Amino acid sequence: MNESIARIVWGRVGHTRFRPIVHRFKTRAFYLQLPLRSMEQQAQRGELTAKGAGRLWAVDKSALLSVWSKDHGDGRPLLKWAENQLQVAGIHDSDGEIWLTTFPRVLGYAFKPVSFWFCERGNGSLAAVIVEVNNTFQGRHVYVLKPDQGYANGQTLHAVKAFYVSPFFEIKGRYAFRFFRSLNPGGQDLARIDYSSEPQADSRSVAISSSELDLTTYLSGRSRPLNGFTALLAWLSFPAFSLKVIVQIHWHALQLWLKGCRLVPRT
């Protein structure tokens, strides 16, 4: 496995509800892509870059932008938790890089609606995707997606919904995930999640048709190497980014309620 470098992605977050009413928003955003196994190898060699760039970005240390193990999984070190999830899911061929794609803490504050862990084989092919979902009620759920051996960039992966996320949707239906990943910094990346509250009629079909679609959301952007300069630039561009995320979630929830969407209680 060739060692990889951490990246920062500037782009947009988009969210569209189609049923029971139409409601759209999109906003500028940024997120990080951390190559956990490469960073672990750097740490074993005693390289300072393994933990970030001092006070500008860091892993498990205070900085302008930071990623903490305690914000993911069960709190154990990021790589160890991901490897355990793969083992529990019976996935034993992910011997390549593990990329954590996530929103960082900004000045110590974060809310992470979703994080993706792209788990590769030694040849760079995708062995699994760990999807870690958080709601605003401090709940967390993990979906482990296992692609076919012949997986191609952009192929649809799916999961049955098993977690309360939005107060306007019940815990039923299914998700369809599509990921377009760039191999090198500077490329375009996309993570898209489609949701349908209807059960899957045909077990051979993983796509969600437009007539079945309740919701689609996406993260999209272009990556650059993550270093002290790009971390500082991101903070200057989005000084209150984490607070902005949680405020926007509640603001759009209020708009949906005012438009007449029925609240679904947690059970």
C-alpha positions in Angstrom: 0.0 0.0 0.0 1.4 3.4 -1.0 1.1 6.0 1.7 -1.5 8.7 1.1 -1.8 12.3 2.3 -4.7 13.9 4.1 -7.0 16.1 2.1 -9.5 18.9 2.6 -12.5 19.2 0.3 -14.2 22.5 -0.5 -17.7 22.2 -2.0 -21.4 22.0 -1.2 -23.9 20.2 0.8 -27.3 19.7 -0.8 -30.6 18.4 0.6 -33.9 18.0 -1.3 -37.2 16.5 0.0 -39.7 15.4 -2.5 -42.5 14.0 -0.3 -44.7 14.9 1.4 -43.7 18.4 0.3 -40.9 19.7 -1.8 -38.2 21.5 0.1 -34.6 22.3 -1.1 -31.5 23.8 0.3 -27.8 23.8 -0.5 -24.9 25.5 1.2 -21.1 25.9 0.8 -19.1 23.5 3.0 -15.8 21.8 3.6 -14.8 18.5 5.0 -11.7 16.3 5.6 -10.5 13.1 4.1 -8.0 11.3 6.4 -6.0 8.2 5.3 -5.9 6.4 8.6 -3.5 3.6 7.8 -1.0 6.0 6.3 -1.2 8.3 9.3 -0.7 5.3 11.6 2.5 4.4 9.7 3.7 8.0 10.0 3.0 7.9 13.7 5.0 4.7 14.1 7.9 6.5 12.4 7.5 9.4 14.8 6.6 11.9 12.2 4.8 15.0 13.5 2.5 15.2 10.4 0.8 12.0 11.7 -1.2 14.1 14.2 -1.7 17.2 12.0 -0.2 20.6 11.7 0.1 21.9 15.3 -2.6 24.4 16.2 -4.1 24.5 12.7 -5.4 21.0 12.3 -4.9 17.9 14.4 -6.2 14.4 15.3 -7.1 13.9 19.0 -5.5 17.3 19.9 -7.0 20.8 20.2 -6.6 22.9 17.0 -8.6 25.2 14.7 -9.8 22.1 12.9 -9.7 18.8 14.7 -11.0 15.2 14.5 -11.4 13.3 17.7 -11.8 9.6 18.2 -14.4 10.3 20.9 -16.6 11.8 18.2 -16.8 8.5 16.3 -17.6 4.9 16.9 -17.2 3.9 20.6 -14.4 6.3 21.3 -11.5 3.9 20.7 -8.8 5.1 18.2 -10.2 5.7 14.8 -8.3 3.0 12.9 -8.9 0.4 15.5 -12.6 1.0 15.6 -12.9 0.8 11.8 -10.9 -2.4 11.7 -13.2 -3.9 14.4 -16.3 -2.9 12.4 -14.9 -4.7 9.4 -14.1 -7.8 11.4 -17.6 -7.9 12.9 -19.1 -7.6 9.4 -17.1 -10.5 8.2 -14.9 -8.3 5.8 -11.4 -9.6 5.9 -9.8 -8.3 2.6 -9.6 -4.6 3.5 -5.8 -4.5 3.7 -5.4 -1.2 1.9 -6.1 2.4 2.9 -9.0 3.4 5.1 -10.2 6.9 4.4 -12.3 8.7 7.0 -14.4 11.4 5.3 -15.9 13.7 8.0 -16.7 17.2 9.1 -14.1 18.4 11.6 -14.6 20.2 14.9 -14.1 23.9 14.3 -12.6 25.6 17.4 -13.7 22.6 19.4 -17.3 22.3 18.3 -18.8 19.9 15.8 -21.9 18.2 14.7 -21.4 15.3 12.2 -24.6 14.3 10.5 -22.8 11.6 8.5 -19.2 10.3 8.2 -18.0 7.8 5.6 -15.1 5.4 6.1 -13.9 4.1 2.7 -12.1 0.8 3.2 -9.9 -0.3 0.4 -8.1 -3.5 -0.6 -4.3 -3.5 -1.2 -4.9 -2.9 -4.9 -7.0 0.2 -4.3 -10.4 -1.4 -5.0 -13.2 -0.7 -2.5 -13.9 -3.5 0.0 -16.5 -1.7 2.2 -18.0 1.6 3.2 -18.8 2.3 6.8 -21.5 4.9 7.0 -21.7 6.5 10.5 -24.9 8.5 11.1 -25.6 10.9 14.0 -28.9 12.6 14.8 -29.6 15.7 16.8 -30.7 13.6 19.8 -27.1 12.3 20.4 -28.0 9.0 18.8 -25.6 7.1 16.4 -25.9 4.2 14.0 -23.6 2.4 11.7 -24.3 0.8 8.3 -21.6 -1.4 6.8 -21.9 -1.5 3.0 -20.2 -4.3 1.2 -19.8 -3.8 -2.6 -19.4 -6.6 -5.1 -15.9 -7.6 -6.2 -16.6 -5.8 -9.5 -17.6 -2.5 -7.9 -17.2 0.5 -10.1 -17.0 4.2 -9.1 -20.6 5.4 -8.9 -22.3 2.1 -8.5 -25.3 2.0 -6.2 -25.0 0.4 -2.8 -28.0 0.0 -0.5 -29.1 -0.5 3.1 -32.4 -0.9 5.0 -33.2 2.1 7.2 -32.8 1.2 10.8 -32.2 4.5 12.6 -34.2 7.6 13.5 -32.7 10.6 11.8 -35.3 13.1 10.7 -38.4 13.9 12.9 -40.4 13.9 9.7 -39.7 10.3 8.5 -40.4 7.0 10.2 -37.8 4.2 10.6 -38.8 2.3 7.5 -37.8 2.1 3.9 -34.3 2.0 2.4 -31.3 4.0 1.3 -29.3 4.0 -2.0 -25.7 5.3 -1.8 -23.6 6.5 -4.7 -20.0 7.5 -4.3 -17.7 9.1 -6.9 -14.2 9.2 -5.5 -11.1 10.9 -7.0 -7.8 9.0 -6.7 -5.7 12.1 -6.4 -6.0 15.6 -4.8 -7.6 18.1 -7.1 -10.3 15.7 -8.3 -14.0 15.9 -7.8 -15.7 13.9 -5.1 -19.4 13.1 -4.5 -21.3 11.2 -1.8 -25.0 11.0 -2.5 -27.7 9.3 -0.4 -31.2 8.7 -1.7 -34.0 7.6 0.6 -37.4 6.0 0.0 -39.9 5.2 2.7 -41.3 2.4 0.5 -40.1 -1.2 0.8 -38.0 -2.6 -2.0 -40.3 -4.5 -4.3 -37.7 -6.4 -6.2 -34.7 -7.8 -4.3 -32.6 -7.6 -7.5 -33.1 -3.8 -7.8 -31.0 -1.5 -5.7 -31.9 1.8 -7.4 -34.6 4.1 -6.1 -36.9 5.4 -8.9 -37.9 9.0 -9.1 -41.5 8.1 -8.2 -40.3 6.4 -5.0 -37.9 9.1 -3.9 -38.6 10.9 -0.6 -35.3 12.5 0.0 -31.8 13.0 -1.6 -28.8 14.6 0.1 -25.2 14.9 -1.1 -21.7 16.1 -0.2 -19.7 17.3 -3.2 -16.5 19.2 -3.7 -12.9 19.3 -5.0 -10.0 18.1 -2.8 -6.7 19.7 -2.0 -3.9 18.5 0.3 -4.6 19.2 4.0 -1.8 21.2 5.6 -1.5 24.2 7.8 -2.2 26.7 5.0 -5.4 25.0 3.7 -6.7 24.4 7.2 -6.2 28.1 8.1 -7.9 29.1 4.8 -10.9 26.9 5.6 -11.2 28.4 9.0 -11.0 31.9 7.7 -13.7 31.1 5.1 -16.0 29.3 7.6 -15.1 30.5 11.1 -18.3 29.2 12.6 -18.9 26.3 10.3 -19.9 23.7 12.9 -22.4 26.1 14.5 -23.7 26.9 11.0 -24.5 23.2 10.4 -26.6 22.7 13.5 -28.4 26.1 13.1 -29.3 25.2 9.5 -30.6 21.8 10.5 -33.0 23.3 13.0 -33.9 26.2 10.7 -35.0 24.0 7.9 -36.8 21.6 10.3 -38.8 24.7 11.4 -39.6 25.5 7.8 -40.8 22.0 7.1 -43.0 22.1 10.2 -44.5 25.4 9.1 -45.2 24.0 5.7 -47.3 21.3 7.4 -45.0 18.3 7.7 -46.1 15.8 10.4 -43.7 15.2 13.2 -42.9 11.5 13.8 -42.0 10.9 17.5 -39.0 8.8 18.5 -39.8 5.4 19.8 
